[in-house]
Amino acid sequence: MPGALEGLRVLEIGDLVSAAYATKLLADLGADVIKIERPGTGDRARQRGPFPGDTPHPEKSGLFLYLNANKRGITLDLRHPRGQEILLRLAAQADLLVHEVHPTAMAAHGLERERLQAANPRLVMTSIAPFGLTGPHAPYRAVEVVAWSAGGLAALNGDPARPDLPPLKAFGQQAGFQAGLNAAIGSLGALFARLSTGRGDHVEVSVQECVASILELTFPWWPYAGLVASRLGAKPIQPLCFMQCRDGWIFLCCVEEHQWRQFVELMGNPEWAGLEIFADRLARGRNFDALQALLQEWCATQSVQELYAAAQARRIPFAPVSTMGDLLASPHLRARGFFVTLAHPLAGDVTMPGAPYGLSATPWTLRRPAPCLGQHTAEVLAEVGLDAAALAREGVV
């Protein structure tokens, strides 16, 4: 069956995660994504790994192989005037260009909006930048930990009651993935609007704002309750926390009074549960330090899966804290076919997450593995009437 986005041509210019994830989401739905990499070294994700056997290889990075399946790949030096001319020829036949070139370097890479729009008035251009394209911080550069911190998530992973403990960043490029997701949504919105207007739009994505937009209810807690939220507490609705069992971690969630009563019964109605300092959820929140120690003592004797099953039977919404191995072995995810295996000519069989959604009439598919560096340069350039061999002699590809 045809993909939902079959017939859509997308150009991608970027390093690591944001632009690559945005276009991966489109490629998986059938879009023809052409990934443009710098000659010689390519996308920095090729050096990031993880690698089979922990041996670095530019064609075997797990991160790159996941983000770039279903795409065609070319090399093109966009700092070269001839490379910028070729970009314009490619853009003239494209529907969407997604990039994460820094705002201060866009002009040097031929990414002026006016120039591209002149070549193709219907082109949608999506620009991903750490702090957006406007405002006093627009010229600032930022790596992942900066974006994570600037967006507020690192503070949520700290502990306001323990200033000696630092804020924390989650592993990997999570801010980049959030930016990529928002870039894909914004791009599709602009493409839908083009059906009415006939003209392309410029979509702007701020990584900082993508992070700040997923902070749940943490903003109102300060003006409403005078509380600074964190992963370890300072919330008025305890217990809502992580506890260590004898074989792993579990997330405790019993905010409602009926859930708390069921949990107390599950614990065997310990005497301390009847103390006045734990009388209701506000009292439990105020006295959470004492409550946490008592809960941890009991949970340390429990098995994660047994406690999870017992809580579920009583309609208490606990959840195991899954490791990566737990997810790969999950009977539920296996039954849904979430993880998929794709053969790559150099990396071999690669297991990766599939799509987190399902379309019945136009399903997502894995059509091809991630491209080797420059694999489709001759093919793609021939489609716009150019000779890749001649351009290679010029040092452009």
N, C-alpha and C positions, 0 to 999 in steps of 0.2 A: 504494500500500500504506500502511496506517496506520503512524505512527511508533511506536517502542518505548515512548515515554512519552505517547502520546496519551491525553487524558482527565485528565492531571495539571495542576492549576492552581497557578501559582507567582507570588508577589509579589516584586518586587525593589526595594530602596531602597539607592542607593549612588551614589558618584561615581567616575569614572575606571574602574579595571580590575577589582578583586577580585570584587565582587558581580556586575558585568556579565558577566564571563567565566564565573563559575559558572553563571549562569542561561542564558547563551548555549549552553553545552554541553547543557543540558536542553532548551532551545527547539529546537535543531537535531535533537533526537530526538523532537520532536512535542509537547512540553509547551506549554501555553498560558501564556506568561510576560507578566505585566503589569508594565511598568516605571513606577515612580512617580518623577516628577521635581518639583523645586520650580518653582512658577509663575514665569514671566519669564525665568529664566536656564537652568534645567534642569541636567542633568549637566555637570560641569566638563569632561568629555571633549569636549563640543561646541566648547570653546575651544582644545583641545589640538592638533588637526590630526593629520597633514599635510592641507593643503587644496589643491584643484586650482588651479594657477597661483599657489600661495602666497598666495592671497587669503582671509583668514579669513571663515568663514560658519558659523553655528551648525548648519546642516543638511548641511554638506559635509565634516565632519571624517572623515578616513579611519579614525581610531581608533574614533570613535563608530559609524560605519557598519558596521565589522567586528564590534564587540562586541554590537551590538543588532539585527542582522537577525533575523527570525523572531519579534520581540516586538511586543506592542501597548504604546503609550505613553500615559500620562495625566499631568496635572499635579495636585498636591495639596499644600497647605501643611500639613505635619505639625506645625508649631509652633502652629497654630491649634487650639483645642479642637474645633471642628467638623470640622477635617481629621482629627483623631485618631478621632473618632466614625466617620467614613467609612472610615478604615483598618480599624476593628474590623468593620464590615459587609463589607468586602472579605475580611478574614481569615476570617470565618465561613464563606466559601465556597471557601477556598483549602486546598491541601494543604501548601504550603511557603512560608515567608517567608525570603528571604535578604537580609541588610542588612550594611552596613559603617559604620553610624553609630557614632561613638566611644562607648565605655562611659560616659563622663561626660555624654553628651548623649542617651543612649537614652531616659531617662524624659521629657525635654523633647519628644521626638518620638513619644511614645505607644508606646514599644517595651518596656514592662515585660512580661516573660515571663508573669507571673501574670495580667495583664489580658487578654493575647491568648489564653492557654490557657482562660480562663473563657469567652471568646467562641467558641472552637473547640478542644475538648480533643484533637482529632485533628491539630491543626496542628503541623507540624515547623518550628522556628525555627532558622535558622543565623546566628550572629553572627560577623563577621570583625573582628578588632581587631589593632592593631599588635603588642601584647604579651599578647593574650588578655584575659579578663574578670576574672582573679584574679591575685594576686601583687603584689609591691611596685611593679612597673612598669606595671601595668594602667592607671593614670591617664595615663601618658605618651602624648603624640602623636608621630607619626612620619611623615615623607614617605618616598618610595621609597629615597633614599640612606641614610636612617637604618635602615630595615628591612634593607637589603642589608648594611650594615655590622654591625648588631647580630646578624645571623644567621651571620656569619663569611665570607661570600663575598668581600667587599671585601679581606679579608686574603689570601685565596687568590690574588687578582689583584695582590698586591704582590710584593716581592722582599726576603726577610729578609736577603740578603747586601748589599742596597743600601738602607740606611735613608734615604738622601736621596731615593729614589723613593717616591711615595705609593701607598697602596692604590688600586684602581680599581673603579668600578662599571660594569656592563654598561649599554649604551644602553637607554633606555625603562623600562617598568614591570614588569621581570621578576619581582620579588618579589610584586607584585600578581597576576600570572598564576599563580604557584605557589600563592598563597593561594586564588585562584578555583578551581583544579583540586582542591585538597584540600577546599574547601567543597562542591563538587559531589559528590565521592565520599562525604564524611561525610553529606551530605543524603540521598543515595540509600540509604546504609546505614540511616539512621533511618527512612526511608520503608518500607524492606523490613521492619524490625523492627516497624513499626506493623501489618503484616499479622497478626502474632501477638498483640501487646499491645492493639491497638485505640486506642492513645494516641500522641500526638505526643511528640517529644523536643526537647531544646535542644542543638544542635550548636555548639560553640565552636571557632573557628579562630584561632590565633596566627600572624601573618605571620612573625614572627621564627623560630618553630619550623618553619614550612614551609621557610624558607631553610636552617636548620641541618640539616634532615633530608635534604638532597640534597648533602651535602659529601663523598660517596663514602667513601674510606678515610683521610680526613685526620685524624680523631680518633686512631686508634691509632698513627699515625706518631710522635707525640711520646713517649708512654710506652714504646712498643716500640723505637723507633730513635733517639729524641732529635732528630728532625728536624721543622722547621716547613715544611709544604708550601706551595708557591706555584706560580704559573703558569710561573715561569722556572727552576724547578729545586728543589734541596734535597730531592730524592727519591732513593731508593736503586735505582731501576730505570730508569736512562737507557740509550739515548736514547728519550725520550718527549717530544717538543717540537715547536715550530713553526719552520719555516725559510722564508726568503724566496727564491723562485726569480726568474728574470728577468722573469716576467709575473704574479706573484702569490705567495700563500703556500700551503704544504703542511704537513700534520701528519705528522711522522715517528713511527712506532711500530714498533720492533723490539726488544722487551723480551726475547723468547726468543733463545737462542743461535743456533738455526738461522736465525731471521729476521735476526740481525746478520750472520751469515756470508753470507747471500744478498745483503744490502745491500752488504757489502764487495765481493762479486763484481760487483754492479751498478755500483759506482763504479770498477771496473777494478783492484781489489786494490791500492790505494795503499800505499806502503811504511809510512806511519805507522800503518796499521791493525794491523800486527803488533807494535807496541810493547807492552811489558809493562804500561804504565799503562792499556791498553785491553783487557786479556786476558779479562776477563769483565764481566758487567753491573755487579757491585758496584764493580769497578775503574773502569769507565766512569762510574759515578755519582760516585765520589770525584773523578774528574778531568774532570768534565763541562765546566768552563770551557775547557780546552784542546781537548776533543773538539768542543765547539760551534763554535769558530772554524774548525776544519778542515772540519766538515760544512757550515757556512755558505758557505765559499769554494767548495766543490764545487757545492752546490745553486744558487748564484747563476748558474751557467752553464746550468741546466736549465729546461725548460718544465714548468709544473705538470702539464698533462695527459699529456705524454710520460713524465714521471717516475712519475706515478700509474699509468699503464698498464703500464710496465715493472715496477713493484713488484708490481702485482696478478698479473702473469704469473709472478712468483717467490713468490707467496703471502706477500708482506710487506704488512701492513695499513696502508698509507699512505692519506691522504685529502686531497683538495683542500679548502682553506678557502674555502667558497663565499661569494661576495658575494650581495646581494639580487638583482642582475641575473642572476647565475649560476643562482639558484634559479628565477627566473621563466622562464628559457630552458631549464631542464633537460629533456632529452628523456624522462628517466625519470618525473619528476613530471608532465610533459605526458601521457605515456601512461597514467598512473594517474588523470588528471583531478583532480589535487589542487587546483590553482587554479581558481576559479570566478568568473564575472562575473554581477553582479546589477544590474538597472536600478533607479535611485532617481529619484523625480519631480523633484528639484532638483539632485542631484549628478550625474545621468547614470549611465553604466555604471561600475560600481565592481568592480575585480578584487581578490579577497581569498583567503586560504587557505580551503580546504574542511576537511573533517573528517579528523583523523589516524587514523581507524579506519574499518572497514567492517562493516556488519551486513547479512547477505544477505537475511533475511526482513523486517526492519523498518529499511530504510536511512534515513540522515539526509537531509533535504531542505531547500532554501532556499524557503520559502513566501512570504515577504514581505520587503521591504527594511526597514531601521531606521526607526522612526517619526519623523516630524517632531514637534516639541515640542507635546505635548498633542493629538496627532492622534486618539487613540481615547478621549479623556476622556468625551465624551457617550455613546459606545457602551458603555463599560465601566460607567459609573455607572448607566446605564439598566438594566443587568443586575441591579443590586441595588436598583432602584426609586428612583433619585435623579435629579433634574433638574439637569443640568450648567449650564444657563443661569442658573438661580436661584442656584446655588452660586458662579458666576462673579461675580454681582452682590454677593455677600457677600465676595468676595476670597479664597475658599477654594481655587478651582481657576483 
